[in-house]
Amino acid sequence: MTNVELHIKRRRESSSFLRHFSLEVYILIFLSLLACHIRFAGAQASLSHDEDAVLITQPFQLTGFRSEIISQPVLEKVAQATGLQAFWLREFILVSVQSLSDVQDKIRIDALEMIDPPGAFGLFTLAGAQMPKELPIGNGARSSENELMFWKGSFFIMIRGAEPAVAIGLADHLASQVARPGQLPLVVELLPRKNLDISSIKFFVKDLLPHDGRLADIRPLLSLDKSVQAAIGRYRPDGKRLIVLGYPTPSLALESFERINGYVRDKSHEVYAKRAGVVLALTEGMTEDQAFSLLDQIHYTPSIKWLVDKRPANKYLGKGVPFLLNTVLNSLAFSFFFILGTASIGVVFGVLRFYLRIRPENFFDRSARAGIIRLKIVDK
């Protein structure tokens, strides 16, 4: 073998090694990118599932009843079918509707899923205001001669056309299928319970606040378009009203309080007010002593949800490391060990494959792949 042939063979072997080694590098990069994509897609899918879980209707099951679920209801049609006001459904944010009816179409049940428990409670207080009888079903129930309605969690449920005993049995069965009971809105819990007529409590959001009484005068000053919640309760013996407004921020509550300050100072209006944090409380038509005795019972203590890890300080990272940083560190550590493991496997596989190719007795060492290029050099 001439020097030229030996040199060409070595270059061919070297280029074969580089070519196969580069292939393993490409495979390694592809696997790493694929793992990152799967990890990211999994996180996105998990997030989407969590968000959708809040809005997906929980189907109620009743033997002998036909069921229809509307996930994107038209408010006007729902209002026409249920007798409710369309702007109630809009302001409390209706999410979905499930209608159930028996075989004879005598009993009709409408389960309205709202965006949250306060929405279901607010709809219950407005729709059931004229129903005289209260029942211990769900979080609260009211009934008349041939109609029963109750709320539990994010659901407001109406049962019509059934005998009272049958309606109570159906309501108990439906209420047992709602896993989370939900809580009353904060402004409702702030209403002093002494001498309060429980059946008079109403919950409003934004523009649903009524225009009657003294509220008609000061309503434009209350910034009701700023995601305001309100609870109204009447107190014995004369049924005068206490209005508790909840604002998103203390500054908005203070701004509204300052706007109505001049109106409140005129004692002929018989309106007294108190602000506590994000809460603004108003009395209407009460004497000064009665108003102050109620307003003194309204206190607001903000609850704080810490966004910083309160566990003992990490000796490397210090105290108060945010949870997001811990998540990022865990992701980086996982990615590092994954890439290290895949790189090690890729290198071992590449070296082993190259070793098998350069062995003369190996089947893969064929002249078509790794043969020697022979040149005929003629001196002229």
C-alpha positions, 0 to 999 in steps of 0.5 A: 500500500502506497503512502497516498492510499494509506493517507486516504484510508485514514482520512476516510476512517476519520470522516466516517468517525466524524459522520457517525459521531455527528449523527449521535449528536443530532440524535441527542439534540433531537431527544433533548428538544423533544423532552423539553417540548413534552414537559412544556406541553404537559404543563400547558395541558395541566394548566388548561385542565385546571382552568376548565375544571372550574367551568365544566358543568357537573351533571346531576343524576336523577332516575326517571328524568331527561337531562339537557346540558347547555354549556354556552347558554343564551341569557334571554332564553334562560330568563324566559324559561326560568322566569329570572331576570336576564341582567341578573344572570349577566351580572352574576355570570351564568356559566351553564344550565342543566334542565331535567324533566320527568316523563310526564313533563310535570316536574321541571328542574333547572340547575344554573351553574354560576361563576362562583358561590357568591353568584349563586347566593346572589341569584338565590337572594333575588329570585327567592325574595318573595318565598315565605318558607325557609328550608334547611337544604344545601346552603339555604332554601326557600319554597312556595306552594309549587316551587322550591329553590336552593343554592349550594356551591356555585349552583342555584337550583329551581324545582317547579311543578312538584308536590312539596314533599316530592320537591324536598326529596329531590332537592336533598338528592341534588344537594348531596351531589354537590361536593363543595358547599361554598361560602357566603360573600364577605360583605354578607358575613359582615352584617351584624346578626343581632336583630337582623331579619335573615330573610331580608338579606340580599346580595348585589354586584355592580349595577344590581344595587337598587335605586330606591330610598336614599340609595337613589341619591348617593348611588352615582357616588359609589363607583359601582362600576369598579367590581363592587359587591354589596349586601343589604339587610333589614333590622327589627323592629322597623325594618330599616336597611344597612348597606355594606359595600365591598371594594377591590382596594382600600383607596376606592373605598376611601374615594367613595367615602369622601364623595358621600361625606357631604351628603352624610353630614346633612343629618336631615338625610338620616344616612350614616356611614363608616369605612373600614379598609375595603368596606364602606357601610351605610345606614338608611333611615335610622336614628343616630344611636341605632345607626352607630350601634350597628356601624360599631359592629362592622370591622374588617381585618384583611387576610394575607396570603403570603407569596413567599416561602415561610419555611426555615431559610435555605442555607444556600439560597437564604430566607424567603425564596419565592415558590416560583424560584424553587420551581425554576430550580427544580426544572433546571435540575431535572433538565440538567440530569436528563441532558447528562443522562442522554449525552452519556448514552449517546456518547457510549452508543456512538463509540460502540457503533464506531468500534464495531464498524472499524473491526475487519471481521465485522459484517458492517465493514463492507467495501461499499461503506468503508472500502479503500479508494485506490488511485493509479498514479502514473508519473509523466 
